[in-house]
Amino acid sequence: MPATLSTPTLSLEAAKVALAASEAKARALQIPMNIAVVGASTHLLHFSRMDGAKLTSISIAIDKAFTAAGHRAPTSIYKEQVWPGGAAYGIGKSNGGRFMTIAGGVPVRGKDGELLGAVGCSTGTPAQDEEVARAGVEAVERFVREGGGRAKL
């Protein structure tokens, strides 16, 4: 086994592509959003608080991205499993309370399906948050497929 590993992760440029697409979708929906982009290590790469986005949603957006990257799955998968008696009941208290079980965090995948990071959004309904996050994910995945050249947003 190797002594070190290399893990692909989003660049700042790719994070900016995701953020621009998410902001465009939020504007189209007329919902100001807090938008966070993290790398594969779950650490914040880029963040935007659109004018009018809820102040209390700043950390929620960051934590949605953290959760989606850390668990390599959209935060929406927990909807039915976090109720009392559910398979994931109590998981929201893990990771210092940062684990988000509300839709709006979506992982970003590379050409070969490897995790590169995630986008997390918050201020709208969970479905709106996920729609805005998915717009960013789709844009950055196109950017990656095109070899890092400017994605068409």
N, C-alpha and C positions, 0 to 999 in steps of 0.2 A: 504494500500500500504506500502511496506517496506521503511524504511528510507534510506537504502543503496542498491546498486546493485553490483553484481559481473559480470564482462564482460570477457568471455574467450578471450584470445589473444595468439599470437604466442610466444613461448619461443625463447631465443637466439639460442638454439640447433636447433629448427625447422627452424629458419631464415637461419642458416648455411646450412641446407639441401637444402633449396630453392636456396640459392646463388650458391652452388656447382653444382646443376643441370643446372641452368641458364648459369653458366660459361662454362660447358661442351657443352651445345647447341651452345653457341656463338663460341667456338673453332671449333666445327663441321662445322659451317657456315662460319668460317674464318672471323668473324667480332668481333673485340674487343668491349666490351660493358661496359657501366656504369650500375650497377645493384643495386637497392635499395630494401630493405625489411622493411616494416613498420608493426606495430602491429595494433590491432583493433582501437586504439585511434589515428591513423594516424601518430604516431611518429616513427622516424627512429630507427630500431633495428640493421640493418647490411647493410654495403655498400661496394661495390668493384668497383674500376676503373681498368679495365684490361689494360695492356700495349697497348698503341696506341688508346685507346678510346678517343673520342673528349672531350676536356676540357669544352667546352660550353654545353655539354650534362649532366654534373654532376647534376645540379639542375633540369634539365628536368626529369631525371630518378627518382629522389626523389619526384618531384611533380606529376609524373604519379602514383607512388605508393600511395601518399597522396590522390589523387583524387579517385583512384579505391577503397581505403578503406573507405574514407569519404562518397562516394556516393554508395558504395556497388555494383559497376558495372564496367565492363571493360571500359577503356577510349575510346575504339573504337566505342562505341555506339553513340558518338556525331558527327561522321563524317558528316552526312547529315543535322544535326540539327543546326549547328553553323554558317551557311552562313547567310548573311543578309536576314531577313524575316523568318528565321527558328525558331522553337520553343525554342531553347536554344541559340539564337544569343546573344552575349555579356557575356555569362557565363564564358568565359576564363578570364575575368577581375575580377571575384569574388575571394574571399579569398586572397586578397592582390596580385592578379595576379598569384596565384599558381594553379588555376584550369586548368588542362590539358585536351584538347579535341583531342589529337593525340594518336593513338593506341600505346600500349606498357605498359599500366598499367592494371593489372588483379588481382581481389580480390581472397583471399584464404578463403575457406569454411571449416568448421569442419564437423564432422560425421553427425550432424543433420542439416546442412546447415547454421549454424550461421557464421557470419563474424569473421575471426580470424586475418586478416591483408591483405596485398597485396604485389605484386612484381611489380616494375617498371623498365623498361629498356630503354636505349636510346643510339644511335650512328648510327644504321642502318636505313633502311627504316621503316616506321611505321609497316608494316607487319612483317619484321624481328624482330623488337623490341618486338612485341606481341608474336611471336613464341618463343623467348628466355624467355620472362616472363612466358608464359604458361608452359614451361618445368620446371621452378622452382615451379610454383603453383602445377603442377601435382605431383612432387616429394614430396612436403611437405604435400599435401593431402593424399598421400599414407602413409607417415610417421605418420600422425595423425590417419588414419584408423587402422594402425598396433599397435596403442597404444603408440606411441612415441618411439618405438624401431627403430633401425637404418633402414632407408628406403634404398631400393636397387636403386641406381642411374644409 
